[in-house]
Amino acid sequence: MRESATFGDERRRPVDTLIVGGGPAGLAAARFLADEGRSATVLEKRPILGGKLSSWRDRDGDILETGLHAIFGGYTSLLQLLREVGIAHHLLWQPHALTWAMPADFSPRWNGAPVYEEFRFADAPAPFNGIGAVLGARYVFSAWEKVLFAKGTLPVLLRHHRYADAQDDITYADWHRRRGMSEHMLHTFFGPMALALNFTSVDDISAEAMLRVMAYFASSRDASRAGFFDGPPGPRFVEPLAAHVRERGVRIETNAAVGELLYSGDRCTGARTRDGRVFTADSVILATPVHDAKKILPAEMQRDPLIEGVAKLSSSPVINAHLWFDRPISRFTNLMFSPGTLLGVHADLGLGSPGYEWSGKSFIEACVAPADELIARDDETVIAAVMEDLRKLYPLAERKHLVKAKLVRIPKSVYRASPGAERLRPGSRTPVRNLFLAGCYIDTKFPASVEGAVRSARLAVDAVLAAPSS
Ligand SMILES: Cc1cc2nc3c(=O)[nH]c(=O)nc-3n(C[C@H](O)[C@H](O)[C@H](O)COP(=O)(O)OP(=O)(O)OC[C@H]3O[C@@H](n4cnc5c(N)ncnc54)[C@H](O)[C@@H]3O)c2cc1C
């Protein structure tokens, strides 16, 4: 069946904007357009909405998701969106601490047993709350390392984003060493942070990407406080947001994979889906991941300096591991960072979030990274490697207590923040005056994240509203 969003059905209001991609950026853009009284159609290639924030159930009825998602207090645009849509109550804020779970064999400083370190943020204005958290650390930093840390990170605390923005040419590891901080601190503290941020190691991530996050964490009292949705993000965030925009007249089509954009003269007139449906609109927002934008935008257009980053940015692979245990194996409800393991960042959502339907027992979700090699391995190999590392963190995580394990592989997740990548992030404008880009890879000055996606949607919608109508 062929259909058109605007033609062939005289009764339908002409669509002002076509949004390609039904992830957080696409749905947020739909909401911002609806607020302005503009009509919009969202085309999503998959049967479900939410992109990297999607969740679904497997054949047993168990919850799977593309990624473990923590939300931070510094996500101001996302938090405002959640409040406006009336779903902010679905956020479950954790104690203001970042917790490190560390295997005994990772450092000669620890003998025999895993070590847990909670960086508790003091009830004080930023950055003093963060400085207090570091000063209070017992295992990760020695007293001398705390001095080196304070000295090394001072420019970030004093000059914030301006300083961070100038550090894109080198890796975080290079910057760290130049600032005279220790190797132990690099791998113990910053190693898992880099993996959590971009699924990329400290030896490969841009210093700017890391320092920006530190600058954000140091920018307001609650910026570093982590929370989770009180259940899977599908029913807690994606579906209510989609229902909300539908009520405002936005049309959402799933199973609508856009194969190409359509042009007439110097304008983009709409899109054709791979199954041949044509959708037309006055303007188009391409809210796909960068690797999909690369496939959709003509190669010639990608040579334009405005969007050359689309062709040049690459993406990080990651595996989201789900592990259900028949008992509690950890005691933490917070976001956990673990150096020297495959589980750089993970959480026990059984203990931390009741909506995961595993209350009182452990349901561990872990972002397994770097996954460049592991992603091609079979499930059993990956699960065995993850279990081996998990056991080093939580001795109760024995195979006999594992009820079930499932992996979700994302070969191309977020843009890889390697040195030079920050400069390549395109803005929302393209060489075509009514075609705009959104998505967490856009230059929002925020890392690839749900917040970055919402910020990119705001930028794209502002550009749509500012564009002269033909
Ligand atoms: C494992 C993992 C863990 C993460 N953890 C966190 C976290 O803790 N906190 C955080 O803030 N962020 C986290 N992120 C990042 C966050 O999920 C993303 O930054 C965010 O979801 C990006 O939103 P987006 O709308 O830009 O892109 P996406 O979520 O990728 O959405 C893009 C949509 O476009 C659709 N699409 C692509 N091509 C087409 C086409 N041709 N036609 C139609 N539709 C198309 C896709 O199917 C998708 O639905 C994590 C990501 C992963 C993978």
The ligand as a Gaussian input file, in Angstrom:
#p B3LYP/6-31G(d) Opt

LIG

0 1
 C       24.201000       0.767000      25.940000
 C       23.867000       2.231000      26.000000
 C       23.815000       2.865000      27.233000
 C       23.555000       4.231000      27.297000
 N       23.494000       4.831000      28.525000
 C       23.163000       6.141000      28.611000
 C       22.997000       6.751000      29.885000
 O       23.184000       6.127000      30.921000
 N       22.620000       8.057000      29.917000
 C       22.424000       8.782000      28.770000
 O       22.058000       9.968000      28.853000
 N       22.587000       8.227000      27.550000
 C       22.957000       6.939000      27.446000
 N       23.103000       6.346000      26.215000
 C       23.039000       7.203000      25.015000
 C       21.605000       7.516000      24.615000
 O       20.855000       6.339000      24.529000
 C       21.617000       8.190000      23.255000
 O       22.508000       9.285000      23.291000
 C       20.240000       8.702000      22.850000
 O       19.273000       7.700000      22.955000
 C       20.301000       9.191000      21.419000
 O       19.035000       9.589000      20.996000
 P       18.809000       9.948000      19.460000
 O       17.371000      10.241000      19.290000
 O       19.807000      10.958000      19.068000
 O       19.227000       8.619000      18.660000
 P       18.604000       7.166000      18.733000
 O       18.184000       6.850000      20.110000
 O       19.594000       6.271000      18.097000
 O       17.295000       7.275000      17.829000
 C       17.396000       7.380000      16.437000
 C       16.200000       6.675000      15.804000
 O       16.283000       6.824000      14.378000
 C       15.792000       5.631000      13.807000
 N       16.256000       5.525000      12.412000
 C       17.512000       5.297000      11.974000
 N       17.527000       5.257000      10.630000
 C       16.266000       5.466000      10.220000
 C       15.659000       5.529000       8.950000
 N       16.356000       5.325000       7.816000
 N       14.311000       5.770000       8.876000
 C       13.582000       5.954000      10.005000
 N       14.127000       5.882000      11.245000
 C       15.447000       5.659000      11.354000
 C       16.379000       4.556000      14.714000
 O       15.708000       3.301000      14.554000
 C       16.169000       5.180000      16.083000
 O       14.926000       4.840000      16.642000
 C       23.347000       4.984000      26.109000
 C       23.389000       4.346000      24.869000
 C       23.647000       2.979000      24.806000
 C       23.692000       2.309000      23.474000

